[in-house]
Amino acid sequence: MAEIVVVGAGPAGLMAAIRSAQAGHRCVVVEAQPTVGGLAGSFEVAGQRVDHGSHRLHPATDERFLELFRSRLGSDLQVRPRNGRIRLGGRWVAFPLRAGDMVRNLPLSFAARAALDAAAGLRRRRRRGADSVTFADEVSRRLGPTVAREFYAPYARKLYGIEADQLDRDLARRRVSAAGAGAILRRVARATRPQGRSFLYPRRGYGQLSETLADLAVELGVDLRLGTRVLGLRAAEDSVLVSLNGGLLDADAVLTTMPVPALAAAVDPSPPPAVVEALQRCRSRAVVLVYLVVSRDRFTPFDAHYFPGPETVVARLSEPKNYRDGDDPPGRTVLCAEIACWPGDELWQRPADQLGELVAADMARVGLEIPALEAVEVRRLPAVYPVYETSSMGDRATVDSWLRSLVADRIVSLGRHGLGVLDNLHHVLAMGEAAAQSVGSDGAVDEAAWDRSLDGFASHVVED
Ligand SMILES: Cc1cc2nc3c(=O)[nH]c(=O)nc-3n(C[C@H](O)[C@H](O)[C@H](O)COP(=O)(O)OP(=O)(O)OC[C@H]3O[C@@H](n4cnc5c(N)ncnc54)[C@H](O)[C@@H]3O)c2cc1C
């Protein structure tokens, strides 16, 4: 069987390693960080486990992955009722949306205009179905101009840093799952029952999912090397030479989840100049995560607060303690504020104490006074949201076809950063599985099978 090197011990890489080992391949996983999980990992702030922003395991996760997690985690995998809320027009609306709450709390003028839009929805879809070019058009076609203009447009601006009419409609396809007002009404009906708005979450934080995958991989004989970075990938005939910060590995095939720009810099032969130029035009938004340690047992009963509007810089505030029935220390809670920005800009560089003040001021503006702060910690994630600008979609296609061409050299790029896509954890698990299954016993990659998998991944829609 083949020698497979997997780059990255996030969920995509770990699932690729598990399926490789189960197929009988020898497998080494190389992870730059000292811990597993990548973006889906957990770590401690003030003695409490926290995630990289709000993370939940969605019930849409394929049954075979759910079964794996249930069998390994047992009662540590908890089923929890979602309990979030959205700040809309100066009011709080429960999220996921629920019928009674909408009647009581949706701003009246918003509700009336959205309902009129919905009534006109069928005609609008027939008339303009083929015309959508931008995110703004597509959301307006599906959900009506009121929801598009007053909810999605400001939220998109906050997350992606540009106007909704400069974002491609592909973003709506990947990010907005409701096909129309009917779909929203069905969701509202479902979420009105508590069991219709549940999610799964492990007792020790979201990272426990990746930790359990890593344990399984090691039990299956995978050689997991933490704190080891891949610096170069040289394609030779029927093999790939992998250079690390401390040694070399000779692989029959490489399954990599490293970010595409890093892959382009590492791979030999280098990508053609047209690909390098295209990559420079494919921008991603960064996220600054501000963790506030608050001297109170709970801040609110809610798991997450969403802020689509321009009145706050913060896009979402979550309270990890409320995602689980866990062993968190009493008398103290940690809040996590997510702030989207451009890598290197003024917000990105702002010191932790000033970011803490910014979040506190934002929250005071929406009536959420934060009591005495014990500490502020910050994590900076440089490339979180790929920005699907209409002007860069051609460049994204150029990069995609270069990634597809690497498969002939036995290098398969997958995962959130390896494909430059928006995703959920269950999507990248499917990618890891498909990548492992495309490798033959001699390490050659079945190009047609991987192409079909990539076409399938294009239909992934991110669940909130
Ligand atoms: C704010 C936020 C909220 C989210 N919420 C949810 C949610 O609620 N539910 C959900 O299902 N999903 C959610 N996601 C998505 C989820 O985090 C991702 O799907 C998942 O982490 C992607 O996994 P991955 O393995 O592809 O990449 P990553 O998790 O990024 O892992 C890649 C790994 O590769 C390593 N690496 C990179 N370069 C090298 C190198 N050169 N050498 C060695 N190692 C390297 C990195 O250190 C990292 O550990 C959210 C994401 C974000 C950003």
Ligand as a Chemical Component Dictionary entry (heavy atoms), coordinates in Angstrom:
data_LIG
# 
_chem_comp.id                   LIG 
_chem_comp.type                 NON-POLYMER 
_chem_comp.pdbx_formal_charge   0 
_chem_comp.three_letter_code    LIG 
# 
loop_
_chem_comp_atom.comp_id 
_chem_comp_atom.atom_id 
_chem_comp_atom.alt_atom_id 
_chem_comp_atom.type_symbol 
_chem_comp_atom.charge 
_chem_comp_atom.model_Cartn_x 
_chem_comp_atom.model_Cartn_y 
_chem_comp_atom.model_Cartn_z 
_chem_comp_atom.pdbx_ordinal 
LIG C1  C1  C 0 -15.825 31.881 12.837 1  
LIG C2  C2  C 0 -16.104 30.502 12.313 2  
LIG C3  C3  C 0 -17.214 29.815 12.741 3  
LIG C4  C4  C 0 -17.470 28.543 12.258 4  
LIG N1  N1  N 0 -18.569 27.886 12.722 5  
LIG C5  C5  C 0 -18.809 26.634 12.319 6  
LIG C6  C6  C 0 -19.921 25.922 12.835 7  
LIG O1  O1  O 0 -20.684 26.427 13.653 8  
LIG N2  N2  N 0 -20.128 24.639 12.409 9  
LIG C7  C7  C 0 -19.294 24.029 11.499 10 
LIG O2  O2  O 0 -19.529 22.865 11.144 11 
LIG N3  N3  N 0 -18.228 24.694 10.984 12 
LIG C8  C8  C 0 -17.963 25.967 11.370 13 
LIG N4  N4  N 0 -16.879 26.643 10.877 14 
LIG C9  C9  C 0 -16.038 25.977 9.866  15 
LIG C10 C10 C 0 -14.955 25.063 10.448 16 
LIG O3  O3  O 0 -14.160 25.747 11.380 17 
LIG C11 C11 C 0 -14.103 24.589 9.270  18 
LIG O4  O4  O 0 -14.924 23.858 8.405  19 
LIG C12 C12 C 0 -12.989 23.646 9.602  20 
LIG O5  O5  O 0 -12.197 24.039 10.670 21 
LIG C13 C13 C 0 -12.069 23.531 8.379  22 
LIG O6  O6  O 0 -11.236 22.435 8.571  23 
LIG P1  P1  P 0 -9.930  22.206 7.691  24 
LIG O7  O7  O 0 -9.324  20.962 8.204  25 
LIG O8  O8  O 0 -10.276 22.297 6.259  26 
LIG O9  O9  O 0 -9.004  23.478 7.973  27 
LIG P2  P2  P 0 -8.340  24.006 9.309  28 
LIG O10 O10 O 0 -9.248  23.765 10.456 29 
LIG O11 O11 O 0 -7.915  25.389 9.042  30 
LIG O12 O12 O 0 -7.053  23.074 9.489  31 
LIG C14 C14 C 0 -5.909  23.210 8.680  32 
LIG C15 C15 C 0 -4.702  22.788 9.505  33 
LIG O13 O13 O 0 -3.539  22.795 8.675  34 
LIG C16 C16 C 0 -2.451  23.285 9.426  35 
LIG N5  N5  N 0 -1.426  23.794 8.494  36 
LIG C17 C17 C 0 -1.531  24.847 7.657  37 
LIG N6  N6  N 0 -0.379  25.010 6.961  38 
LIG C18 C18 C 0 0.448   24.021 7.356  39 
LIG C19 C19 C 0 1.772   23.652 6.990  40 
LIG N7  N7  N 0 2.467   24.325 6.079  41 
LIG N8  N8  N 0 2.324   22.584 7.614  42 
LIG C20 C20 C 0 1.643   21.860 8.538  43 
LIG N9  N9  N 0 0.380   22.179 8.920  44 
LIG C21 C21 C 0 -0.210  23.236 8.329  45 
LIG C22 C22 C 0 -3.076  24.377 10.280 46 
LIG O14 O14 O 0 -2.271  24.674 11.409 47 
LIG C23 C23 C 0 -4.417  23.747 10.649 48 
LIG O15 O15 O 0 -4.346  23.029 11.858 49 
LIG C24 C24 C 0 -16.608 27.930 11.309 50 
LIG C25 C25 C 0 -15.484 28.627 10.871 51 
LIG C26 C26 C 0 -15.241 29.902 11.360 52 
LIG C27 C27 C 0 -14.047 30.636 10.867 53 
# 
loop_
_chem_comp_bond.comp_id 
_chem_comp_bond.atom_id_1 
_chem_comp_bond.atom_id_2 
_chem_comp_bond.value_order 
_chem_comp_bond.pdbx_ordinal 
LIG C1  C2  SING 1  
LIG C2  C3  SING 2  
LIG C2  C26 DOUB 3  
LIG C3  C4  DOUB 4  
LIG C4  N1  SING 5  
LIG C4  C24 SING 6  
LIG N1  C5  DOUB 7  
LIG C5  C6  SING 8  
LIG C5  C8  SING 9  
LIG C6  O1  DOUB 10 
LIG C6  N2  SING 11 
LIG N2  C7  SING 12 
LIG C7  O2  DOUB 13 
LIG C7  N3  SING 14 
LIG N3  C8  DOUB 15 
LIG C8  N4  SING 16 
LIG N4  C9  SING 17 
LIG N4  C24 SING 18 
LIG C9  C10 SING 19 
LIG C10 O3  SING 20 
LIG C10 C11 SING 21 
LIG C11 O4  SING 22 
LIG C11 C12 SING 23 
LIG C12 O5  SING 24 
LIG C12 C13 SING 25 
LIG C13 O6  SING 26 
LIG O6  P1  SING 27 
LIG P1  O7  DOUB 28 
LIG P1  O8  SING 29 
LIG P1  O9  SING 30 
LIG O9  P2  SING 31 
LIG P2  O10 DOUB 32 
LIG P2  O11 SING 33 
LIG P2  O12 SING 34 
LIG O12 C14 SING 35 
LIG C14 C15 SING 36 
LIG C15 O13 SING 37 
LIG C15 C23 SING 38 
LIG O13 C16 SING 39 
LIG C16 N5  SING 40 
LIG C16 C22 SING 41 
LIG N5  C17 SING 42 
LIG N5  C21 SING 43 
LIG C17 N6  DOUB 44 
LIG N6  C18 SING 45 
LIG C18 C19 SING 46 
LIG C18 C21 DOUB 47 
LIG C19 N7  SING 48 
LIG C19 N8  DOUB 49 
LIG N8  C20 SING 50 
LIG C20 N9  DOUB 51 
LIG N9  C21 SING 52 
LIG C22 O14 SING 53 
LIG C22 C23 SING 54 
LIG C23 O15 SING 55 
LIG C24 C25 DOUB 56 
LIG C25 C26 SING 57 
LIG C26 C27 SING 58 
# 
